[in-house]
Amino acid sequence: MRGLGARAGTALKAGSSAAAGLAALGLFVTACATGGTGARDEGPAGSDAVAKGSIKPVVSGSPSQAARRVDAVKLVKNDPAVSAAVKRDLKPCVADEYPVDVSYGDLTGGASNDIVVNVMTCADAVGVGSYVYRQENGRYENVFKTEEPPVYAEIDRGDLVVTQQLYEKGDPVSYPSSEEVITYRWTSTRFVEQSRIHNDYSNAVGGSSSPAPDAN
């Protein structure tokens, strides 16, 4: 089994279809990719969010924090830090439902919950960009981004955990050769890397002919 968990595994290692990927990846064990830190504290709700691209956040914190919702798609599209390629490809998968996962939680110790946004592809739910927004002076500011697919960011006990799956030549999209799980912690002004776990996968399993995603 590979991946951070049902949500992260789904976004980072989709198979030939989103539905098939969800069924297979729901069995992944979170602890193996996080170094035994346990289940995530906050995160998107349910596997339907990936399958349909809908935004179904789980909110933690005080009632005043929980009442705050944002239009994550608008937030990303209006963000000058987000690449033109991600903005161009961020389109509805079905009707007005976008391939975006949103998590609300305390990462930076601010007065309001921070927002983690993962942007994925519609076809196979590969994560193409992960962003963290912090509220400052009444506005949400981008304080973290990574756009090296496949990538997925989560909130784990107040830390930001980013999973980056790595492919070697010839790897099918559903079977990367390795994975890096990077934990970041907020200092007074920015996220600082705390730990990095590298997991190598066996190449004796798999066999899908789907090509690996292009990081460019």
C-alpha positions as CSV (number, residue, x, y, z in Angstrom):
1,M,0.0,0.0,0.0
2,R,1.2,3.5,-0.8
3,G,0.4,7.0,0.1
4,L,-0.5,9.3,3.0
5,G,-4.2,8.3,3.3
6,A,-7.5,8.1,1.5
7,R,-7.5,11.8,0.5
8,A,-3.9,12.3,-0.2
9,G,-3.5,9.0,-1.9
10,T,-6.4,9.7,-4.1
11,A,-5.1,13.0,-5.3
12,L,-1.5,11.9,-5.8
13,K,-1.9,8.4,-7.2
14,A,-5.0,8.1,-9.3
15,G,-5.5,5.1,-11.5
16,S,-7.3,4.8,-14.8
17,S,-10.4,6.5,-13.3
18,A,-11.2,8.5,-10.2
19,A,-13.7,5.9,-9.0
20,A,-11.3,3.0,-9.3
21,G,-8.5,5.0,-7.6
22,L,-10.8,5.9,-4.7
23,A,-11.7,2.3,-4.1
24,A,-8.1,1.1,-4.1
25,L,-6.6,4.0,-2.2
26,G,-9.1,4.0,0.6
27,L,-7.1,1.2,2.2
28,F,-4.0,3.2,2.6
29,V,-2.5,3.6,6.1
30,T,-1.9,7.2,7.1
31,A,0.7,6.4,9.7
32,C,3.2,4.8,7.3
33,A,3.7,8.0,5.3
34,T,3.7,10.4,8.3
35,G,6.2,8.5,10.4
36,G,3.5,7.3,12.8
37,T,1.9,10.6,13.6
38,G,-1.6,9.2,13.3
39,A,-4.7,10.3,11.6
40,R,-5.1,13.8,10.2
41,D,-6.7,16.5,12.4
42,E,-8.3,18.5,9.7
43,G,-9.1,17.8,6.0
44,P,-11.6,17.6,3.2
45,A,-14.7,15.5,4.0
46,G,-15.4,12.2,2.2
47,S,-14.1,10.7,-1.1
48,D,-16.9,12.3,-3.1
49,A,-14.9,15.6,-3.0
50,V,-12.3,14.1,-5.3
51,A,-14.6,12.2,-7.5
52,K,-16.8,15.2,-8.2
53,G,-14.3,18.0,-7.6
54,S,-16.6,19.6,-5.0
55,I,-15.5,21.7,-2.1
56,K,-16.6,20.0,1.2
57,P,-14.3,21.2,3.9
58,V,-14.2,20.0,7.5
59,V,-13.7,22.9,9.9
60,S,-12.1,22.9,13.3
61,G,-11.7,25.7,15.8
62,S,-14.1,28.0,17.6
63,P,-17.6,28.8,16.3
64,S,-16.4,32.2,15.0
65,Q,-13.6,30.6,13.1
66,A,-15.9,27.9,11.7
67,A,-18.4,30.4,10.3
68,R,-15.8,31.8,7.9
69,R,-16.0,30.3,4.4
70,V,-14.2,31.3,1.2
71,D,-14.6,30.8,-2.5
72,A,-11.4,28.7,-2.9
73,V,-11.5,28.8,-6.7
74,K,-11.7,32.6,-6.8
75,L,-9.0,32.8,-4.2
76,V,-6.6,30.7,-6.4
77,K,-7.5,32.5,-9.6
78,N,-7.0,35.9,-8.1
79,D,-3.7,34.9,-6.4
80,P,-0.6,36.4,-8.3
81,A,1.6,33.7,-6.7
82,V,-0.3,30.9,-8.5
83,S,1.2,30.0,-11.9
84,A,-0.6,30.8,-15.1
85,A,-0.7,27.1,-16.1
86,V,-2.6,26.1,-12.9
87,K,-5.1,29.0,-13.4
88,R,-5.6,28.1,-17.0
89,D,-6.3,24.5,-16.3
90,L,-8.6,25.2,-13.3
91,K,-11.9,24.5,-14.9
92,P,-15.1,22.7,-13.8
93,C,-15.1,19.0,-14.1
94,V,-18.9,18.7,-14.1
95,A,-21.3,21.6,-14.2
96,D,-19.9,24.2,-11.8
97,E,-17.9,21.7,-9.7
98,Y,-14.1,22.2,-9.6
99,P,-11.3,19.8,-8.8
100,V,-10.4,21.6,-5.6
101,D,-10.0,20.3,-2.0
102,V,-10.1,22.8,0.8
103,S,-9.1,22.4,4.5
104,Y,-9.6,24.9,7.3
105,G,-7.4,24.8,10.5
106,D,-4.9,26.5,12.6
107,L,-1.4,26.4,11.1
108,T,-0.1,29.9,11.8
109,G,-1.6,30.9,15.1
110,G,-3.7,33.7,13.6
111,A,-7.1,34.9,14.7
112,S,-8.8,33.1,11.9
113,N,-8.4,29.6,10.5
114,D,-5.8,29.2,7.8
115,I,-6.9,27.7,4.5
116,V,-5.1,24.8,2.6
117,V,-6.2,24.5,-1.0
118,N,-5.2,21.5,-3.3
119,V,-5.9,21.9,-7.0
120,M,-6.1,18.6,-9.0
121,T,-6.8,17.3,-12.5
122,C,-10.3,16.3,-13.3
123,A,-9.4,13.1,-15.2
124,D,-7.3,11.3,-12.6
125,A,-7.2,13.6,-9.5
126,V,-3.5,14.3,-9.7
127,G,-2.5,17.1,-7.4
128,V,-1.0,20.0,-9.5
129,G,-0.7,22.7,-6.8
130,S,-1.0,23.1,-3.1
131,Y,-1.4,26.5,-1.3
132,V,-1.8,27.9,2.2
133,Y,-3.6,31.1,2.9
134,R,-3.4,33.2,6.1
135,Q,-5.7,36.0,6.9
136,E,-3.9,39.3,7.4
137,N,-5.5,42.7,7.8
138,G,-8.9,41.3,6.6
139,R,-7.4,39.6,3.5
140,Y,-6.1,36.1,2.8
141,E,-2.5,36.1,1.8
142,N,-0.5,33.3,0.2
143,V,2.1,32.1,2.7
144,F,3.0,28.8,1.0
145,K,2.8,27.2,-2.4
146,T,4.2,24.2,-4.2
147,E,3.4,23.3,-7.9
148,E,5.4,20.2,-8.6
149,P,2.8,17.4,-9.4
150,P,1.8,15.1,-8.0
151,V,1.6,17.0,-4.8
152,Y,-0.9,17.1,-1.9
153,A,-0.9,19.2,1.3
154,E,-2.7,18.5,4.6
155,I,-3.0,19.8,8.1
156,D,-1.6,17.4,10.7
157,R,-1.8,18.4,14.4
158,G,-1.0,22.0,13.6
159,D,1.8,21.2,11.1
160,L,1.6,21.4,7.3
161,V,2.4,18.0,5.7
162,V,3.2,17.9,2.0
163,T,3.4,14.7,0.0
164,Q,5.4,14.7,-3.2
165,Q,5.4,11.5,-5.2
166,L,8.4,10.8,-7.5
167,Y,8.5,8.9,-10.8
168,E,11.4,7.3,-12.6
169,K,11.3,6.8,-16.4
170,G,8.6,4.3,-17.3
171,D,6.7,4.4,-14.1
172,P,2.9,4.2,-14.5
173,V,0.9,7.0,-13.0
174,S,-0.6,4.7,-10.3
175,Y,2.8,3.3,-9.2
176,P,5.5,6.0,-8.6
177,S,9.0,4.8,-7.6
178,S,9.1,6.8,-4.3
179,E,7.6,9.4,-2.1
180,E,8.7,12.2,0.1
181,V,6.7,13.4,3.0
182,I,7.8,16.9,4.2
183,T,6.6,18.4,7.4
184,Y,6.6,22.2,7.8
185,R,6.0,24.3,10.9
186,W,5.1,28.0,11.0
187,T,7.6,30.4,12.6
188,S,6.8,34.0,13.1
189,T,6.7,34.8,9.4
190,R,7.0,31.7,7.3
191,F,6.9,27.9,7.1
192,V,10.1,26.1,8.0
193,E,10.9,22.5,7.2
194,Q,10.9,20.2,10.2
195,S,11.4,16.8,8.8
196,R,11.5,14.8,5.6
197,I,10.6,11.2,5.1
198,H,11.6,9.3,1.9
199,N,9.8,6.1,1.1
200,D,11.0,3.8,-1.7
201,Y,8.4,1.6,-3.3
202,S,8.8,-1.9,-4.7
203,N,8.8,-2.1,-8.5
204,A,7.6,-5.7,-8.4
205,V,4.0,-4.6,-8.4
206,G,1.8,-2.6,-10.7
207,G,1.9,-2.9,-14.5
208,S,-0.4,-0.1,-15.6
209,S,0.5,1.4,-18.9
210,S,-0.5,4.9,-18.0
211,P,2.4,7.4,-18.3
212,A,3.7,9.3,-15.3
213,P,2.4,12.9,-14.9
214,D,4.5,15.6,-16.4
215,A,6.0,17.9,-13.7
216,N,6.5,20.6,-16.3
